[in-house]
C-alpha cells in the first residue's frame, strides 16, 4: 500500500483528505476497544535471530515493547480485534520505531506476536496479510485536536521499502512468534514503520488480532489506516485518547549491524559467529561497550532446548574470542544468545555436516 504524496498525485491526496476529514468529524472509534485478555510474559526471547527492534531491554530503537511485562489482546466492539481485523473494516495498522542513533539498519525479518485468529471453516481460501515496511516522515499521520483532524504527526510515508505476504494459517497463536522473512534484506536509515494489512479478510470472513502492551506505554507510534490507500491516523487519537500503546511487531536487525568489525554497537554488544554454516566448531567473538559483571552465552535449538551454556565473570569492555565444540550438534538451525548486565543479542546459525 502506497501513501500518496502531494508531489506525485496532489489532486487525489486532496480528495482523500477531504473525505477523511468529512468522515472523521469526531473520534470515530472512541470506546470501541476493550481488553479481551491479558498476559504476563518473560521478556527474554530465546528464539529470534540477531537483535530485535522494539523488544530488547536496551538498544538502538524505541519505543520498548512490554516494559512492564504485561501484554494484552484488545477486542473490538461488535466483533474482531483492534490490531488486526474487525467489523468496521479497520484492518490496516502499523507500528513505528525511532532509530535513536539515526543509523543505517539492515532488516531481514519481521516478527509478529499474534494473540488470536479465526479461520472461516466455510471458506477454503487461506486469508493473506500484507506485511510492509515504510520510512517515517513528519506530518504524515492525522491527530485530533478536539475539533479537527490535522496531519501533524510523524507517520509511515512514501512507497513501501519491502512487501511480503503472510498466510493466516501460518500465524502462531500458541505463544510463539510468527516470522516473515524478507525476500531480500533492506537497509533503512532513520525511523521506520511496520505495517500489518488484513484488509483481504473483509471477503474471507477470517479474523486475526495482534497483541499489544499496556495503555500509556506508547509514544503515539501506533497507527491505523481508515481509508484504503489513504493517510494514517494515530491510534490513540482515533480511539478517544486512551489507547496509547505499542503493537507486537518487531524488525529483526541483520548481521551487518552486529559484527566485530561494525562501526557501532547494537544493544551494547558486537557479536560475530563463524563459519556459518558450521560443521564441528563455531568461532564466537563478542565485544562489550560497557563492563559487565557476567556474560551468559547460551545456544538453543529450534525447539528451545539449551544445547550449550557458558558463563563468564568479571568481563571488562573489550573483545573476547573462543571456539565452541559443535561436533555433537545435529544438523539444523540454532540460536546463539549473549546476555550481559545491560543488554542481549540473539543470532542464528546453521549446523550442516
Secondary structure, 3 states (H helix, E strand, C coil): CCCCCHHHHHHHHHHHHHHHHHHCCCCCCCCCEEEEEEEECCCCCCCCCCCEECCCCCCCEECCCCCCCEEEEEEECCCEECCECECCCCCEEEEEEEECCCCEEEEEEEEECEEEEECCCCCCCCCEEEEEEEEEEEEEEEEECCCCEEEEEEEEEEEEEEEEEEEHHHCCCCCCCEEEEEEEEEEEECCEEEEEECCCHHHHCCEEEECEECCCCCCCCEEEECCCCCCEEEHHHHCCCCCCCCECEEEEECHHHCCCCCCCCECCEEEEEECCCECCEEEEEEEECCCEEEEEEEEEECCCCEEEEEEEEEECCCEEEEEEECCCCCCEEEEEEEECCCCEEEEEEEECC
